[in-house]
């Protein structure tokens, strides 16, 4: 499904006198994993909502395959079949009495046949590994289960791009593992996945690329490159990932290792050499 290119060009968004986005540019790689990083209040949610068509920019454009999205009823209806946003709090998104009815709501509104709706719901539940929850009332679900149901509802629309606002926030370690597995299955279903987070360690090992929001603008690049940039990380009110801090302490350039497992191995090897010398 990741055959469409989503990007932002010169986005400016203000709420009253507060300017949140100031000429933000971003091109989201197709079929890849992008982590959007920034401090609380930096505009991550605003950027995701603008990309999804929920917020109309004052200036600039949201583009699909290079064509500007029309922020009218027809344009947004088309756009929401391409891009879906999952809110941080699943209770802002779930409203039906049970899981099946909630996940089926979007496809039903597209006017699809009952058979097509059933198929889409079954596929979405399978991707999220929550088939056993289909008849469960929403109020009986755990927080992590509700998060996955919210993602299933978006996935049933069969979008090319999924935007997820803080998908691991509020989850215990097992819930995080289940969410990571769910994100992986989205990728295997050929969906581009974008998440917002302020968890730099998670972003470093999970993402193919990261976008860092600072002063309403976006810096986009490889995780190790951007997250080892001390001035950028400080400006974004983040911190360098622990593994990059360890690499720097051992004199290892972050750019010398292109994957986190390799970087961890290099850190360990350097530590072993240091112990041997001692």
N, C-alpha and C positions, 0 to 999 in steps of 0.2 A: 504493500500500500504506500510505500515511501517514494512514490514517483513524482511528487510535487515539491518544488523548492519554495520554502517560506523564508522571507527576509524582511528587514525593516530598513527604511531609508529616511534619515533626518527626522526621526520622531521627536515631537515636542508635545508634552502633556503637562498641564497645570491644573491644580485644584485651588480655585480662588487665587490668592497671591503667591501660592507655593508652587514653584516650578519643579516638577518631579523628573521629567525627561527633557534633556537639552540637546537635541540633535542626535539622538541615539541611532547608530547603524549596527546591523547584525545580519549575517547570512548564516542560516542554520544548515549544517551539512546533512544531506539526505541519508536516511537509514542509519544514522549514527547517534551517539549519546552525547548530549551537551548539558553541562551543569552551569547554571546561572548563579553567580556568587555576588554577595554584597552584604553590607551591614543591615540590621533591621531598619526599615524606613528608607532604604536606598533607592527603592523604586522597582524591585524585582517583581512584585505582584502586579504593579501598574504596567510594566513592560509585557508580562504574560497576558494580562487582560486586553491590552491593546493589540497584541499579535493575534489573539483569539477573536477580536472584533467586538469585545464587550465595552471598550473605551475608544471613543473616536479621538484621534490626535488633533491638536490645534494646528499643527503643521507636520509635513512629512507623510510618508505612505507606508502601509503594510502591503507587501508584494507577494504574489503567488506566481511562480514562473515568470517573474519580471513584470507582471501586470498588476496595477494598483487595485486593491480591494475596494469595492464600492460600499460605503457605510449606509446603505439603504436596505429596505426590507428584503428585496430580491438578492442583493449582493451578499448580505449577511447570511441568508438562508443557504446560499451556495457555499460560502466560506466555512460554515459550521459543519458541512459534510467533508471538509478537507482538514480542518483544524479543530481540535477539541481541548478544552481546558478543564482540569480537575482541581477543585478548590482545596486549600489546605485543610479546612474543617469539613469532613464528609457530611456533617449535619446541615451544612449550607446547601447541599446538593441533593440529598435524599429526602423524598417526601411521600413515596407510596407506602402502602401497608406492608408489602412483602418484597423480597428481592426480585422475583421474576417481573412483577409489575413495574418496579422501578427501572430495571435494565431495559425493559421493552418500551418505555415511554418515548424515547427519541425515535426509534425506528417506526413506531406507530404514527408519530407526527409527520413522518415522511410520506405517509400514505401507502406504505408497503403492504403486500398481502400478508395474511395471517401466517402462512407457511414460511414466507421470507423472514418475518419477525421472529418466529420460533427458531429458525436456523441461526439468525444473528445472535439471539440471546444465548443459545446453546454454545455457540462458538466463543462468545465473550466470556461466559462463565468458565468454559474449559481453559481458555488462555490464562485466566486468573486462578485456576484450580479451586473454584468455589461452587462446583456443580451441586454439591450436597447442601448448599444454602438456598437453593432456588425457591423453596416454599417457606423459608423462615421469615417471620416478621422482622422488620428492620430493627425494632426496639430491643430484640433479643440478641443482637449481634454485638461482638466486642468492637472496640474502637478500630483495631487493625482490620477486622472483617468489613466494617463499614467503609473504610478507606478503599479496600479492594472492590467492593460493590460499586462505589462511586466511579472507579476506573473502568469497571466492566460496563457501566452505563454509557460512558464516553466511547469505549471501544466498540460497542454495538452500533455506533454510527459509522463505523469503518473509516475513520479518518486516516489521512496520510501522516499527520503530525499530532502527537500527544504532548500537551503542555501540563506539567504537574507542579503545583505550588507546594513546596515543602512536603513531599510524600512520606518522608521518614520521621517527620516531627511528631513527638508524642508517643512514639512506639517503643516498646521494650526491645531488648536485643533479638528475641525470637521474631518479634513483629518486623524488625528491620530486615532480618534474613528473608522472611516471607515476602516483604515488599521488593527486595532486590531480585528475588527469583521471579516475581511478577513482572518487573521491569525487563528482565532478560527475555521473558516469553513475549513481551510486546515487540522487542527487537527481532525475535525469531519469526514473528508474524509480519515482518517487513514494515514496521512502523517507526518513524523518526521519534525519538524520545528526548524531551527537554525537561529538566527539573530545576527548580530554584532551591537553593540551600545556602546556609552559611557554614556548613560542616566541611571544612577544607580537606580534612583527611579522607572523608568519603569521596569528595569530588576528585581527588588526585587519583585514586585507584579505580573509580567507576567510569569516569567520563573519558571520551575520546578527545574532547576539547572543552574549554571553559570560557565563559564570558563574564567579565568582572565589571560591575556597575560602580562607577565613581562619579559623583557630581553630575548625575543624569546622563552620563555618556558611557559607552561600552568599549572595553578592550577584549578582544577575542583571540585566542591562540591555544597552544598546547598546554596541558595542565602543568607539567613540570616547569615550563618556561615562565608562565605568568605567575605561578604560585611561589616561585623562587625569587621574584622581583620584590625586594624588600620595600621599595618606595611605593609600588603599586599596592601591595598587601597592606601597608600601613595606611595609605590613603583610603582604602576600602574598609578600614577598621576590622581587618581580619588578622590572621596570623599564618605564618608559613606552616605547611603540614609537618608533622613531627619527623617523618622520614627524611624530608628535605633539610630540616634543621640538623638531623644526625649526619646526613651526607656532607653538609657544609662544615660541620665541626670536624669531620675526618678529612677535609680537603678534597672532597669529591665533587666535581662540577655536576650540577643537576642535568645539564644537557648531554652528558656523556652516556646516560642511560635513558632509553626511550620508554621503558615500561616500569611500573612500580615493583613487580616481583624482581626484575633485574636490578633495580636500584636497591631494594632491600638486601639482595644477595651481595651486591657490591659493598654495602655498609657492613654487613656481617664479615665479609672477607677482609675488609680493611681493619675491622676490629680484631680479627684473628691474627692478622699480621702484627698489629700493635702489641697484642699479648705475647706473641712469639719473640718480638724484639725485647720485651721487658724480661 
